[in-house]
Amino acid sequence: MCRRNQEICQIINRFRNKTCLMFIPSMFKFESEVEKIAFMKQYSFATIITTNNNVPLATQLPFVIAEREEKLILSGHFALANEQSKYIEENTSLVIFTEPHAYISPLHYDKRESVPTWDYIAVHAYGKAKIIINEDLKLKALEEMIMVYEQAYLEQWNSLSDKFKRGMIKGIVAFELEVSDLQGQKKLSQNKSEVERQRIIQQLEKSGSSIENDLANYIKKTI
């Protein structure tokens, strides 16, 4: 894999031997950093948390995740009025990526003396951000986000006046966060038997929730 994507492997090496800030039981570890990055890209609407005077500030934002110059970069933007943007350059922020999750009933387990739990996947990215001041770079960041989330909108975007675009970017604070540490876990009932996991999968697949259906597919990969 490293031969196929040398840049990702160089990123991976930067995250090795980091202090574990997230509680991760050994059986719930991700198999690789590549897998974590792929998960972040798939579930890229995340929560960024920054502290100010020991008070946590949090905002939910869409992110663009990119591997660039041996670095993992998360880019996004706040509304200009969002106070959190004032503290992201001086403080380490935590960005939490999480999505497929579900309640797991003990009815699926062989042992009667069992308790309910919750299966989920989460990746935590840590790092300091740098605010983008240059207007041309802010426009470029917005266009990169359009390319990730709705390429079809790019034609309409390109037809908008430069005056409108410049006015719009005055209302945002764009930033790039260089990831200094990457943690993650997949709690997918790996501590249960294959038969028990099959029962869980069947229940999740019958659900009308696409999130629970997605979780079922992840659990299948553990069998």
N, C-alpha and C positions, 0 to 999 in steps of 0.2 A: 504494500500500500504506500509506503514511504517513497518508493521509486516513482509511483504514479503521481503523487502530489507532495513534492518536497516541501512546499510552503506550509501546508497543514502540519506536516511532521515536525518542522522547526517550531511551529506554534506549540505543538504537543510537548516538546522537550522543555519549553519555558515553564510549563505548568507542573512538571514533575518535581517531587519532593517538596511541595508546598505544604504549609500548615493546614490541617483539615479544620475548617471553620464550620462545616455542616456536619451534623450527626449522620453518619452513613454506616449502618451495619454492613459487614463484609459481603453478605449474601445479596445485598441490594445495590452493589456498585455497578456503574456503567462499565461496559467492556472496553471502551476506548474514548479518547477525547474527540475523535472524529464523530462518534455517535452522539456525544453531547452537542456538538456544533450543529449537526443535522437536526437534532430535536429543537434547538433554539430557532433555527430557520423555519421549521414547520409550525411552531407555536410562538410566533414572534411578537405577539401582543403581551407585554410583560409589565411588571411593577418595579419602578426604580425607587430605592429608599436611600435617603441621605439624612445625616443627623446635623442638628444645629443646637449647640449648648445642651447636648444629650437628649434632645427631643427629636424623634424620628419624623421625617417628612416623606410622604409617598405619593407617587403619581403613576397612573396607568398609561402606558404609551406604546405605540407600534414602533418597532425597531428594525433597522436594516443591519444585518450581520455580515461582515466581510472579513476575509483573510487578506491582509495587505502588508507587504514588507515584513514578513515573519511576525506580524502582530494580528491579534483578533480585535476588531474594532466594532463597537456598537454605536450606531448613529441614530439620532432622533431629535425631537424638538419639543420644548415647553411653550405654553402660551406666555406672552410677555409678562402678564400679571402674576404668574406662578412664582411664589417666593422661593421655591426649592432651587430654582436655577441659580440663585445667588451663592449657593454653598457647594456646588458640584465640582468646582475646580480645586478647592482647598481641602475637601474631605473625600474619603473613599466612599463610593456608593455601592450598594448591592442591588443588582437587577435579578429579579426572580422570574424565571420562565417555568410555567406549569400549566398543564391543561387536562389531559384525560385522567379522570379520577372517579371513584365510586365507592359507596358503602358496600362492604362485604359481610353478608350475614353468616353467623356460625352454623346456620342450618346446612351449609355446604360441606361442613367438616365431619369426618368420621367420629371424632371424639366428642362426646356429649358435653364434657366440661371444657367448652371453648367460649371465646368472647368475640364480639363483633370487632371489625377493624375497617380500615380504609386503604384501598390500593390507589397509588398515584405515581406520577413521574414529575420530578422537579430538577431544574438546573439553576445554580446560583453563580452569577458572574460578578466579580469584584473589580473595582478599578476607579481611578480618578478621571474626570471628564475635562475636556477642553472646549470652551465656547467658541463657536465659529462667528467671527466678526465680519469678515469680508462678504459683501452682498453677493458677489458672483459665486462664491463657494457655498453660501446659503441656498442659492437657487439650484446649484448643482446637487446639493444634498436632498432638496425636495424632489428633484427630478429622479434621483436614484430611488427614492421611496415610491414614487409613482411607478417606476419600472418594476419594482418588487410586488406592489399591491394591485395595480390596475394599469397594465400597459395600454389598454384600449383608451384610457383617458388622456394619454400623452398627446394625441392629435388635437384634442380640445385645448389642452394646456398650451400647446405651441401656438394656438390661434389667439390666445389672450394677449392683451397689450402689455408692453414692458412696464408701463406706468402702473397697471393693476398688480403685476407680479411684485414689483418693487415695494408697492404699498402694502401688500400682503405680508411680505417677509419682515416688515418692520414690526409686525405684531407677534413675532415668535422669537424664541431663543434656541437656535440650533446648536447642537453639540456633538462631539465624538468622544466616546469613552473607550480607552485602551484597557482591555481586560488583563489584570495582573494575576488573577487566580480564578479557577473554574472548578466548581464542585457540583456533584449531581448524584441522584439516586433514583433507582427504579424499584419501587416496592410493589411487586406483582405476585404476591403469594408464593414466592420461591421457597418459603419454608413449609409449604404444604405439599402433599403427595400429588402425583400426576392426575389421579382420579378426582381428587378434590378440586384441583385447578380446572379440570374439564367441566365440573359442575358449575363453577364460577363463570367460566366462559359461556356456557349455555344460557345462564341467567342474564348475563350482560348482553348477549346477542339478541335476546328476546326483548330487550328494552327498546323503547321508542326514542331513546336518547342517542344521538350520534356520538356524544362524548363517551358514553359507556360502551358503544360499539367499537370505538377506537381503542378503548382500554382492553377489550376482549382480544383484539388483534395483537396488542403488545404482550398480553399474557400467553397467547399461543406461541410466541417466539421463545418462551422460557421452557417449553416442553420438548 
